[in-house]
Amino acid sequence: MKLILLLFFALFVSIAGAQGPSWVTPAVRAPHVAHHTFESSALQSKVSFHAYTPEVYELEKERRFPVLYWLHGTGGGLAGIAPVSAWFDAAIREGKMPPVVVVFPNGLATSMWCDSKDGAVPMETLVVKELVPHIDATFRTFAKREGRIVEGFSMGGYGAARLGLKFPEVFGAASCLAGGPLDLDFQGPRTRANPAERENILRMTFGGDLDYFRVQSPVTLAEKQAAAVRGKVFMRVAAGSRDFTAALNREFSSHLKRLNIDHTFIGVPGVGHETLPLLRGMGNEQWQFYRAALAAVSPTIR
């Protein structure tokens, strides 16, 4: 199958690439959020992340908690940490979802949450092989797939979809919010897109190799991993009706349906490419997903 869909990237892609990766970010100051670093074997250097812990984490010292890995979009995720963590904090306090630790990895500006072809940015390896074990060793977590959700917006939605599909033994649930690119032809229609940006991403992350790009795609991974994820991974795809990724995400949902991969698709009327409006617009369906996905480890909240 050959899908030709749209992909849109930030204007500063080429600038970010020229400056090189910043593996340790400044600390974000927000309630219940802390800045951490760990030693990466893949990079032989420190890598930073932020983590939100709910108030009950400090009150119940013997309790273990599920972990939600929130993957940010292009450009870096520092600006989104405070509002996203506040969103989850309010939901937990109101009893809408089980208490979770929310981890905000440093995905750089344009990693696409995969290992770059040249090996310089081993982002998939960092998250799956290094960060997840580090979190389980450092925080009081349920160190099993049923206690982990991977979720993200835009580039992060792409990352959540591909990691959830590729590693069902690691993540019990995956949520793709306004994800992209969800195509197999990187040189498809470019309405509203900057061709130079697309070529920069293709060059920096995928080594200019369309075959490597296709192998990393959630579309391809869904085909390859269909049998492994059926009935095992809770999946969700969502996008606003005014989002320029809406068509991509609807087609990706149809692709999953053709492969008999159970999932929920949520289209939110009147919402563009905006994180919090999309989360708000999903209403109670937002919380039902978390409750169902984490029922095995947090059975008291339905």
C-alpha positions as CSV (number, residue, x, y, z in Angstrom):
1,M,0.0,0.0,0.0
2,K,1.3,3.4,-0.8
3,L,-0.1,6.3,1.1
4,I,0.5,9.9,0.0
5,L,-0.4,12.3,2.8
6,L,0.8,15.5,4.2
7,L,3.7,16.4,6.6
8,F,4.4,19.8,8.1
9,F,7.5,20.7,10.1
10,A,8.7,23.8,12.1
11,L,10.5,26.6,10.3
12,F,13.7,26.3,12.4
13,V,14.5,22.7,11.4
14,S,17.7,23.6,9.5
15,I,18.9,25.9,12.3
16,A,18.4,23.3,14.9
17,G,20.3,20.7,12.9
18,A,23.2,23.1,12.4
19,Q,23.5,23.8,16.1
20,G,23.7,20.1,17.0
21,P,21.7,18.2,19.6
22,S,21.3,19.5,23.2
23,W,21.0,16.4,25.3
24,V,20.7,18.3,28.6
25,T,18.0,20.9,28.6
26,P,17.4,23.7,31.1
27,A,15.1,22.8,34.0
28,V,11.4,23.7,33.7
29,R,9.9,25.0,36.9
30,A,6.3,23.7,37.5
31,P,4.4,22.2,40.4
32,H,5.3,18.5,41.1
33,V,7.8,18.5,38.1
34,A,11.5,17.9,38.5
35,H,14.4,17.9,36.1
36,H,16.6,14.8,36.0
37,T,19.6,13.4,34.1
38,F,20.9,9.9,33.5
39,E,24.0,8.5,31.9
40,S,23.4,7.2,28.4
41,S,25.5,4.2,27.4
42,A,24.5,4.8,23.7
43,L,25.8,8.4,23.8
44,Q,28.4,8.1,26.5
45,S,27.0,11.3,28.0
46,K,24.3,12.7,30.2
47,V,20.7,13.0,28.9
48,S,18.0,15.0,30.6
49,F,14.3,14.4,31.2
50,H,11.5,15.9,33.3
51,A,9.1,13.9,35.5
52,Y,5.8,14.8,37.1
53,T,4.8,12.9,40.2
54,P,1.3,13.3,41.6
55,E,0.9,14.5,45.2
56,V,-0.1,11.0,46.4
57,Y,3.3,9.7,45.3
58,E,4.9,11.5,48.3
59,L,2.0,10.7,50.6
60,E,1.9,6.9,50.0
61,K,5.6,5.8,50.2
62,E,4.9,2.1,49.6
63,R,2.6,2.6,46.6
64,R,3.7,1.9,43.0
65,F,2.4,3.9,40.0
66,P,1.9,3.5,36.3
67,V,4.0,5.7,34.0
68,L,2.9,7.8,31.0
69,Y,5.7,8.7,28.6
70,W,4.7,12.0,26.9
71,L,6.6,12.6,23.6
72,H,6.7,16.2,22.5
73,G,6.5,17.6,18.9
74,T,9.0,19.2,16.7
75,G,11.1,22.0,18.1
76,G,11.6,20.6,21.6
77,G,9.2,20.1,24.4
78,L,10.1,22.5,27.2
79,A,7.3,24.9,26.6
80,G,4.7,22.2,26.9
81,I,5.8,20.6,30.1
82,A,4.1,23.0,32.6
83,P,0.7,23.1,30.9
84,V,0.6,19.4,30.1
85,S,1.7,18.4,33.6
86,A,-0.9,20.7,35.1
87,W,-3.6,19.1,32.8
88,F,-2.8,15.6,34.2
89,D,-2.4,16.9,37.7
90,A,-5.9,18.4,37.7
91,A,-7.4,15.2,36.2
92,I,-5.8,13.0,38.8
93,R,-6.9,15.3,41.7
94,E,-10.5,15.2,40.3
95,G,-10.4,11.4,40.1
96,K,-10.8,11.3,36.3
97,M,-7.8,9.1,35.8
98,P,-5.5,7.0,37.9
99,P,-2.5,8.6,39.5
100,V,0.5,8.3,37.1
101,V,4.1,9.4,36.9
102,V,4.4,11.5,33.7
103,V,7.9,11.4,32.1
104,F,8.8,14.0,29.5
105,P,11.8,12.7,27.6
106,N,14.2,15.1,25.7
107,G,13.4,14.3,22.1
108,L,15.4,17.1,20.6
109,A,13.9,19.3,17.8
110,T,13.5,16.8,15.0
111,S,14.4,13.3,16.2
112,M,11.1,11.8,15.0
113,W,11.5,9.5,18.1
114,C,13.5,7.0,16.1
115,D,17.2,6.1,15.7
116,S,18.7,8.3,13.0
117,K,20.3,6.3,10.2
118,D,23.8,7.6,10.9
119,G,23.5,6.6,14.6
120,A,24.2,10.1,15.8
121,V,20.8,10.5,17.4
122,P,19.8,7.0,18.8
123,M,16.4,8.4,20.2
124,E,14.5,5.1,20.0
125,T,17.3,3.3,21.8
126,L,17.5,6.1,24.5
127,V,13.8,5.9,25.3
128,V,13.1,2.2,25.1
129,K,16.4,0.6,26.1
130,E,17.8,3.2,28.5
131,L,15.2,5.6,29.8
132,V,12.4,3.1,30.6
133,P,14.7,0.9,32.7
134,H,16.1,4.0,34.4
135,I,12.6,5.2,35.3
136,D,11.7,1.8,36.7
137,A,14.9,1.7,38.8
138,T,14.5,5.3,40.1
139,F,10.8,5.7,40.7
140,R,8.2,3.4,42.3
141,T,6.6,2.1,39.2
142,F,4.8,-1.0,37.9
143,A,7.8,-2.3,35.9
144,K,5.8,-4.1,33.3
145,R,4.0,-3.3,30.0
146,E,0.6,-3.1,31.7
147,G,1.9,-0.1,33.7
148,R,3.2,1.9,30.8
149,I,1.5,4.3,28.3
150,V,3.3,6.1,25.5
151,E,1.6,9.2,24.2
152,G,2.5,12.2,22.2
153,F,1.4,15.1,20.0
154,S,2.5,15.9,16.4
155,M,6.0,14.4,16.0
156,G,5.3,12.9,19.4
157,G,2.2,11.3,18.1
158,Y,4.2,9.7,15.4
159,G,6.7,8.6,18.0
160,A,4.0,7.1,20.3
161,A,2.4,5.2,17.4
162,R,5.7,3.7,16.2
163,L,7.1,2.8,19.6
164,G,3.8,1.4,20.8
165,L,3.5,-0.8,17.6
166,K,7.2,-1.8,17.6
167,F,7.5,-2.6,21.3
168,P,4.3,-4.2,22.6
169,E,6.4,-6.0,25.2
170,V,7.3,-2.6,26.7
171,F,4.2,-0.5,26.3
172,G,0.7,-1.6,27.1
173,A,-1.0,1.4,25.4
174,A,-0.1,4.0,22.8
175,S,-1.9,7.3,22.0
176,C,-1.2,9.1,18.8
177,L,-2.5,12.7,19.0
178,A,-2.4,14.7,15.7
179,G,0.5,12.5,14.7
180,G,2.7,12.9,11.6
181,P,4.2,12.0,9.2
182,L,1.8,9.1,8.6
183,D,2.7,8.4,5.0
184,L,5.0,6.2,3.0
185,D,5.9,8.7,0.3
186,F,7.9,11.6,1.9
187,Q,7.6,13.5,-1.4
188,G,3.9,13.5,-1.5
189,P,1.6,16.6,-1.7
190,R,3.1,19.6,0.1
191,T,0.2,22.0,0.5
192,R,1.1,24.5,3.3
193,A,4.5,22.7,3.7
194,N,8.0,24.0,3.2
195,P,9.8,21.7,0.8
196,A,13.2,22.7,2.3
197,E,12.0,21.6,5.8
198,R,10.9,18.2,4.6
199,E,14.3,17.7,2.9
200,N,16.1,18.7,6.1
201,I,14.2,16.2,8.1
202,L,14.7,13.5,5.5
203,R,18.4,14.2,5.4
204,M,19.1,14.7,9.1
205,T,17.0,11.9,10.6
206,F,16.6,9.4,7.8
207,G,19.9,9.9,6.0
208,G,18.1,11.0,2.8
209,D,17.0,7.4,2.4
210,L,13.3,7.0,1.6
211,D,13.5,3.2,2.2
212,Y,14.8,3.8,5.8
213,F,12.0,6.4,6.3
214,R,9.4,3.9,5.2
215,V,10.8,1.2,7.5
216,Q,10.5,3.5,10.5
217,S,6.9,4.6,9.6
218,P,4.0,3.7,11.9
219,V,2.2,2.7,8.7
220,T,4.8,0.0,7.9
221,L,5.2,-1.0,11.6
222,A,1.4,-1.6,11.8
223,E,1.6,-4.0,8.9
224,K,4.6,-5.8,10.3
225,Q,3.4,-5.9,13.9
226,A,-0.3,-6.5,13.4
227,A,-0.3,-10.0,14.9
228,A,1.8,-9.0,17.8
229,V,-0.3,-6.0,18.9
230,R,-3.8,-7.3,18.3
231,G,-5.6,-7.7,21.6
232,K,-2.5,-6.6,23.5
233,V,-1.9,-2.9,23.0
234,F,-4.6,-0.3,23.7
235,M,-4.4,2.2,20.9
236,R,-5.9,5.6,20.3
237,V,-5.6,8.0,17.3
238,A,-7.0,11.5,17.6
239,A,-7.0,14.8,15.7
240,G,-9.0,18.0,15.5
241,S,-11.2,18.6,12.5
242,R,-9.3,21.8,11.6
243,D,-5.9,20.3,12.1
244,F,-3.8,20.0,9.0
245,T,-3.0,16.4,10.1
246,A,-6.6,15.4,10.3
247,A,-6.6,13.6,7.0
248,L,-3.4,11.7,7.8
249,N,-4.8,10.5,11.1
250,R,-8.1,9.4,9.7
251,E,-6.3,7.4,7.0
252,F,-4.0,5.9,9.6
253,S,-7.0,4.9,11.6
254,S,-8.5,3.3,8.5
255,H,-5.2,1.5,7.9
256,L,-5.3,0.1,11.5
257,K,-8.9,-1.0,10.9
258,R,-8.0,-2.8,7.7
259,L,-5.3,-4.7,9.6
260,N,-7.8,-5.6,12.4
261,I,-5.9,-3.7,15.0
262,D,-8.4,-2.6,17.6
263,H,-8.1,1.1,18.5
264,T,-10.2,4.2,19.2
265,F,-10.3,7.1,16.7
266,I,-11.5,10.5,18.0
267,G,-12.1,13.5,15.8
268,V,-12.6,16.7,17.7
269,P,-14.7,19.3,15.9
270,G,-13.3,22.8,15.5
271,V,-9.9,22.1,16.9
272,G,-6.6,22.8,15.0
273,H,-3.1,21.7,15.6
274,E,-3.1,22.6,19.3
275,T,-2.3,20.2,22.2
276,L,-4.6,21.4,25.1
277,P,-7.6,22.2,23.0
278,L,-7.4,18.7,21.5
279,L,-7.1,17.1,25.0
280,R,-10.0,19.2,26.3
281,G,-12.1,18.4,23.2
282,M,-11.9,14.7,23.7
283,G,-14.0,15.0,26.9
284,N,-14.7,11.9,28.9
285,E,-13.3,9.7,26.0
286,Q,-9.9,11.1,27.1
287,W,-10.2,9.6,30.5
288,Q,-11.8,6.4,29.5
289,F,-8.7,5.5,27.5
290,Y,-6.4,5.9,30.5
291,R,-8.7,4.0,32.8
292,A,-9.1,1.1,30.4
293,A,-5.4,1.0,29.5
294,L,-4.3,0.9,33.2
295,A,-7.1,-1.3,34.6
296,A,-4.7,-4.1,35.3
297,V,-2.6,-2.0,37.6
298,S,-5.1,0.6,38.8
299,P,-8.4,-1.4,39.1
300,T,-10.1,0.9,41.5
301,I,-10.8,3.7,39.0
302,R,-13.2,2.9,36.3
